[in-house]
Amino acid sequence: QVQLQESGPGLVKPSQTLSLTCTVSGGSITAAYYYWSWIRQPPGKGLEWMGAITSSGSIYYSPSLKSRISISRDTSKNQFTLQLSSVTPEDTAVYYCAAVATTLGAIATMPSGYDYWGQGTQVTVSS
């Protein structure tokens, strides 16, 4: 059973960079066909897929965030990370890391398609 756990600061100042880490247990982030994603939910809004890194290391970003987002991984630690630059209060949300094994890339952009989720971590952007 794959388990995911987010970690990182809960408060970030405007214009700074938000950094979160997802630690994976119960499976390898290099296991075939997996997409490892970051998904967020702003208060009062729906889930938003932000981006993914695949088991082979390919990276995909939401077009709306592409200029500010970076996803990377550390296979030795079985972790993947999110960096979101130039944050504003509109980036305040619960941030989740999630995983799905699929050969259909379109599934990976749909939060409803994910099988494994971290518990989520609240990030507030405020001075």
Backbone as a ProteinNet text record, in pm:
[ID]
protein_1_A
[PRIMARY]
QVQLQESGPGLVKPSQTLSLTCTVSGGSITAAYYYWSWIRQPPGKGLEWMGAITSSGSIYYSPSLKSRISISRDTSKNQFTLQLSSVTPEDTAVYYCAAVATTLGAIATMPSGYDYWGQGTQVTVSS
[TERTIARY]
84.4	0	89	72.8	151.3	98.3	188.9	152.7	235.6	172.5	237.5	221	323.7	320	384.1	305.8	357.9	429	528.3	595.6	644.5	649.2	695.7	633.2	675	623.4	474.4	405.9	263.6	233.8	335.6	317.3	428.9	391.2	486.8	449.1	549.6	522.9	500.9	418.1	398.3	531.1	539	654.2	762.9	751	851.2	815.9	901	880.9	829.9	720.9	661.8	734.1	779.1	849.6	788.2	748.1	692.1	760.2	768.2	824.7	721.7	716.2	630.1	719.4	706.2	781.4	691.7	739.7	661.9	712.1	619.7	654.2	561.6	604.9	523.2	534.6	623	642.7	750.7	807.3	915.2	861.7	917	873.6	923.3	1006.7	1048.9	969.7	870.6	787.2	715.1	706.9	655.1	511.5	486.5	353.3	297.9	375.6	322.2	340.1	237.2	242.3	236	329	336	307	196.1	145.9	131.8	123.3	82.6	-54.1	-145	-281.9	-315.9	-388.9	-421.7	-570	-617.2	-755.9	-763.1	-784.7	-802.9	-931.4	-942.2	-1064.4	-1187.1	-1289	-1414.8	-1412.9	-1302.4	-1290.7	-1261.8	-1261.1	-1236.1	-1088.6	-1061.6	-924.5	-863	-737.7	-665	-537.4	-525.4	-401.4	-295.5	-177.1	-70.7	38.4	73.3	179.6	217.1	298	334.1	474.9	533.9	658.3	632.2	676.9	647	757.7	732.8	831.9	961.3	953.4	1073.3	1139.3	1076.6	1134.9	1080	984.3	920.5	836	829.3	759.8	654.9	537.7	427.6	372.2	339.7	286	152.7	68.2	-53	-13.6	-76.4	-41.1	-58.2	-152.8	-179.1	-69.3	12.5	117.9	257.6	268	394.6	508.7	475.2	581.8	635.5	564.4	603.8	635.4	607.9	615.5	737.3	789.6	897	875.8	879.5	868	994.5	1048.9	1169.2	1158.9	1258.6	1255.1	1394.2	1397.2	1520.4	1494	1540.6	1510.3	1577.5	1690.3	1759.9	1678.6	1596	1512.5	1366.6	1335	1196.4	1103.8	1147.4	1071.9	1058.4	952.2	943.5	900	936	919.7	845.7	785.9	715.8	779.4	805.7	842.2	750.4	690.2	601.5	651.9	695.1	758.8	657.9	701.6	622.5	479.3	467.1	333.2	257.5	125.9	33.6	-68.9	-151.1	-254.6	-346.8	-358.3	-441.9	-383.1	-259.5	-197.9	-223.2	-294.5	-333.3	-424.5	-389.6	-465.3	-417.1	-492.2	-442.5	-372.8	-248.5	-167.7	-156	-183.9	-177.7	-74.2	-4.3	66.3	-16.9	-12.9	-99.6	-31.3	-79.5	-19.2	-124	-94.4	-178.7	-90.2	-124.8	-56.4	-147.9	-103.6	-188.1	-102.3	-154.1	-89	-159.1	-264	-339.9	-298.4	-220.9	-170.8	-279.2	-393.1	-501.3	-554.3	-550.3	-596.1	-512.6	-386.6	-294.6	-324.4	-402.1	-435.7	-569	-632.3	-762.8	-750.3	-773.5	-764.2	-849.5	-963.9	-1053	-992.8	-887.9	-827.5	-722.9	-691.3	-581.1	-625.1	-541.3	-573.8	-513.7	-399.4	-327.8	-306.1	-333.2	-326	-253.5	-179.8	-131.8	-246.7	-222.1	-327.5	-352.6	-260	-273.3	-207.2	-156.5	-95.3	-142.4	-183.9	-232	-113.7	-118.7	-18.8	-91.8	-53.9	-113.1	-9.1	-49	40.3	-6	75.9	39.2	164.4	159.5	271.8	254.2
-118	0	124.6	205.8	328.5	430.5	492.9	599.6	722.7	839.3	966.4	1062	1141.7	1237.8	1368.3	1477.8	1608.8	1671.9	1754.3	1830.2	1961.9	2063.1	2193.7	2303.2	2427.1	2539.8	2561.7	2602.4	2629.9	2775.1	2859.3	3002	3052.7	3118.6	3173.1	3319.1	3403.4	3544.8	3568.5	3666.9	3700	3729.2	3687.9	3701.1	3596.3	3521	3417.8	3287.9	3187.4	3057.6	2955.8	2891.8	2784.5	2654.6	2582.3	2455.4	2345.9	2237.6	2122.7	1994.6	1899.2	1768.4	1660.9	1561.3	1444.7	1322.3	1257.9	1135.8	1015.9	923	807	682.3	602.6	473.7	367	241.4	132.1	110.5	184.4	171.2	266.6	239.1	322.5	425.9	547.1	649.7	621	517.1	476.9	356.6	311.1	198.2	236.5	141.4	166.9	219.5	311.9	365.7	462.8	496.7	586.8	734.1	811.9	957.1	1005	1091.9	1148.1	1297.5	1338.2	1472.7	1559	1687.6	1785.5	1839.2	1843.6	1887.8	1979.3	2088.2	2178.7	2212	2259.3	2300.7	2431	2542.5	2670.1	2669.3	2753.7	2755.4	2785	2701.3	2720.4	2683.7	2623.3	2588.4	2439	2395.1	2254.7	2221	2094.1	2046.6	2091.8	2132.8	2177.4	2096.1	2026.1	1954.3	2056.3	2045.4	2142.2	2089.1	1963.5	1907.7	1770.1	1699	1561.7	1529.7	1432.4	1371.1	1221.5	1162.1	1021	932.7	802.8	707.4	714	756.4	766.3	903.8	996	1128	1235.8	1202.9	1305.7	1396.1	1523.3	1622.4	1694.9	1714.4	1783.1	1888.4	2005.3	2113.9	2161.8	2210.3	2279.3	2405.8	2430.7	2552.1	2680.1	2680.8	2802.5	2832.1	2732.2	2749.4	2736.4	2707.4	2666.5	2765.2	2894.1	2993.9	3001.1	2938.7	2953.2	2821.7	2708	2580.5	2499.6	2424.3	2330.3	2206.1	2090.2	1962.5	1882.3	1824.3	1742.4	1622.2	1535.2	1417.4	1382.3	1307.9	1250.5	1101.9	1023.6	880.4	810.9	864.9	801.9	813.9	917.3	937.9	898.6	859.1	827.3	945.1	1061.5	1185.1	1262	1340.8	1439.3	1571.7	1680.4	1811.9	1906.7	2006.9	2114	2245.6	2327.8	2467	2555.4	2653.9	2748.2	2888.6	2960.5	3089.9	3204.4	3318.1	3442.1	3423.4	3364.2	3332.9	3458.7	3448.6	3553.5	3489.9	3571.1	3512.4	3415	3429.7	3336.4	3194.7	3179.6	3047.1	2978.5	3044.6	2982.4	2864	2747.5	2625.8	2511.6	2403.2	2275.3	2207.3	2171.1	2108.4	1958.7	1879.9	1734.8	1680.6	1574.6	1493.2	1366.6	1316.2	1204.4	1119.4	996.8	904.6	818.5	784.8	692.8	615.9	490.5	408.4	399.2	451.1	453.5	465.9	412.3	431.7	542.1	600	707.2	840.9	915.2	1041.1	1139.4	1134.1	1227.6	1207.7	1084.2	1054.1	1131.1	1149.3	1210	1356.4	1421.5	1562.3	1579	1468.3	1471.7	1428.1	1519.2	1479.5	1358.1	1344.6	1232.3	1099	1102.1	978	919.4	989.1	947	848.1	746.9	639.2	660.1	724.4	739.2	887.4	927	1067.1	1083.4	1191	1230.9	1293.7	1325.1	1382.4	1528.9	1591.8	1732.5	1821.2	1934	2030.7	2171.4	2245.1	2381	2474.7	2551.4	2655.5	2788.5	2882.7	3015.6	3116	3198.5	3303.4	3435	3490.3	3611.7	3679	3809.5	3883.4	3896
0	0	0	-103.3	-112.7	-12.9	58.8	151.1	120.4	131	100.6	217.9	240.7	350.6	307.1	313.5	278.6	398	368.9	474.9	417.8	504.5	462	545.3	522.9	601.4	579.5	684.6	674.8	643.3	650.4	625.8	535.3	428.2	332.4	306	295.9	269.9	120	86.9	-54.6	-124.3	-249.1	-339.3	-313	-203.6	-176.4	-248.8	-228.9	-293.1	-192.2	-228.4	-148.2	-183	-80.9	-104	-16.9	-79	-8.7	-55.3	33.7	3.8	31.9	-55.8	-35.3	-17.7	96.6	124.6	100.2	18.4	-22	49.1	99.1	157.8	101.6	112.4	62.4	-87	-152	-296	-341	-457.3	-510.4	-608.2	-603.2	-697.2	-839	-854.2	-988.3	-1038.7	-962.1	-1006.9	-1135.4	-1226	-1360.3	-1359.4	-1454	-1484.5	-1380.8	-1278.2	-1178.3	-1217.3	-1183.5	-1186.6	-1041.6	-1006.4	-871	-883	-824.5	-851	-726.5	-752.5	-653.3	-694.1	-597.8	-617.8	-501.2	-528.1	-419.5	-420.1	-305.9	-292	-214.8	-285.4	-215.9	-134.8	-35.9	46.3	-38.1	-22.7	-92.7	-239.8	-287.2	-428.6	-445.1	-568.5	-598.3	-604.9	-627.7	-639.7	-771.5	-766.2	-884.7	-900.2	-1013.2	-1042.4	-1081.4	-1019.3	-1041.7	-1134.9	-1117.6	-1199.4	-1150.3	-1231.3	-1199.1	-1246.9	-1178.9	-1226.1	-1235.9	-1344.9	-1365.5	-1310.3	-1312.4	-1263.9	-1343.5	-1468.2	-1551.7	-1542.5	-1469.2	-1450.4	-1541.7	-1627.6	-1709.8	-1620.6	-1657.7	-1574.7	-1658.2	-1598.9	-1664.4	-1567.7	-1622.7	-1540.6	-1595.8	-1504.4	-1546.5	-1621.3	-1736.1	-1812.6	-1731.5	-1639.5	-1563.1	-1461.1	-1430.7	-1330.2	-1387.9	-1515.2	-1576.5	-1553.1	-1546	-1530.5	-1388	-1292.2	-1151.1	-1080	-1144.3	-1073.6	-1115	-1019.3	-1046.7	-959.9	-1023.1	-951.4	-977.8	-873.8	-887.1	-794.5	-798.9	-713.4	-664.8	-555.6	-501.7	-485.1	-580.2	-576.4	-459	-412.2	-299.2	-170.3	-162.9	-44.5	-68.1	-192.4	-229.7	-201.4	-246.1	-223.9	-355.5	-364.5	-471.3	-410.6	-478.7	-419.1	-512.4	-450.4	-521	-483.7	-582.2	-558.1	-640.8	-576.2	-643.1	-609.7	-710.7	-688.6	-694.1	-645.8	-653.3	-603.7	-486.5	-436.4	-395.8	-404.3	-361.2	-267.8	-202	-115.5	-189.5	-321.2	-398.6	-402.5	-362.8	-355.1	-221	-131.7	-5.3	-33	19.5	-11	77.3	74.5	125.1	7.5	29.3	-74.7	-47	-151	-141.9	-239.1	-199	-296.7	-317.4	-439	-475.4	-581.2	-596.5	-692.1	-760.3	-885.3	-961	-1057.4	-1078	-1178.3	-1298.6	-1412.8	-1532	-1655.6	-1767.2	-1896.3	-1975.1	-1915.4	-1980.6	-1921.5	-1995.2	-1943.4	-1903.8	-1972.8	-1942.1	-1800.1	-1753.6	-1617.5	-1515.9	-1546.8	-1450.5	-1424.3	-1510.6	-1489.3	-1416.6	-1380.6	-1316	-1171.3	-1076.6	-934.9	-900.9	-966.1	-936	-977.5	-1058.6	-1104.5	-1011.8	-903.3	-817.3	-710.5	-688.5	-595	-456.2	-451.7	-324.8	-297.3	-173	-134.3	-1.9	11.6	142.6	220.4	345.9	429.5	397.8	326.5	293.6	397.3	350	440.9	404.7	504.6	483.5	463.4	354.9	331.3	317.7	398.8	396.3	348.6	252.6	203	264.1	350	420.9	475.1	480.5	539.4	690.7
[MASK]
+++++++++++++++++++++++++++++++++++++++++++++++++++++++++++++++++++++++++++++++++++++++++++++++++++++++++++++++++++++++++++++++

